Amino acid sequence: MSAYTHEVRQQVFQQLDQVKLAFAARDWFPGTSGNLSIKISSKPLLVAVTASGKDKTVCTPYDYLVVDENSNPYEATSLKPSAETQIHTAIYRNIPETGAVFHVHTIPNNIVSELYSNQGYVTLRNQELIKGLGIWEENAEIRIPIVENFADIPRLALAVEKVLDPRIPGVLIRNHGIYAWGRNNFEAKRHLEAFEFLFGYHLQWLQVQQFAGHIAGQQQTLTYRAAGQL
């Protein structure tokens, strides 16, 4: 990554604006939830991250700040980093090639995390959009980790850190959304979009299966009744 300068910081802030507005247009930041970050420097680790409690449907000069590897502001500022910044820095430390981390709350990712929280992961397979995660094997199968939604952020960050898998660029938090990352903001955005499509598809497929089973049951009942009338 580039060395830290004012110009680099402003460029990264502009990139965050673009991503933020794209996700906000999809209603992925309900109630000021979610957070975004882009790495500015690897050594030392410096990260531009969304400030806490900001309306992510608009852009102002006070939406982001720069933090160090300990999630502390790198420069004097009245802004507070997002409460979950420690999760971002944990990902950057453990997967050094990461250049951006995005976290959103959606109904599909929350429901999927609830459905499969007891087993600690959700398995998805044989879907074209798995390629959007950079996985090109035929009939690919992936497991996205799910961790408990601890209120204590250091504990939550540690739980995320324990399940990080460089091959799977995302972690679900039960009933709390997903963290997705990539080597840069474009790749992280692509990964997040792929995950969200896969979750939405999976939930609709479960509904279709249930409906198809219900229809099959009705048809079987009608067949039995018809046979009894002969």
HELIX and SHEET records of a PDB file:
HELIX    1   1 HIS A    6  ALA A   24  1                                  19    
HELIX    2   2 PRO A   30  THR A   32  5                                   3    
HELIX    3   3 THR A   85  ASN A   94  1                                  10    
HELIX    4   4 ILE A  107  LEU A  115  1                                   9    
HELIX    5   5 GLU A  128  LEU A  133  5                                   6    
HELIX    6   6 ILE A  153  VAL A  163  1                                  11    
HELIX    7   7 ASN A  185  GLN A  229  1                                  45    
SHEET    1   A 8 TYR A  64  VAL A  67  0                                        
SHEET    2   A 8 LEU A  46  THR A  50 -1                                        
SHEET    3   A 8 ASN A  35  SER A  41 -1                                        
SHEET    4   A 8 ALA A 100  VAL A 104 -1                                        
SHEET    5   A 8 GLY A 177  GLY A 182 -1                                        
SHEET    6   A 8 GLY A 170  ILE A 173 -1                                        
SHEET    7   A 8 GLU A 141  VAL A 147  1                                        
SHEET    8   A 8 TYR A 121  ARG A 125 -1                                        
END                                                                             
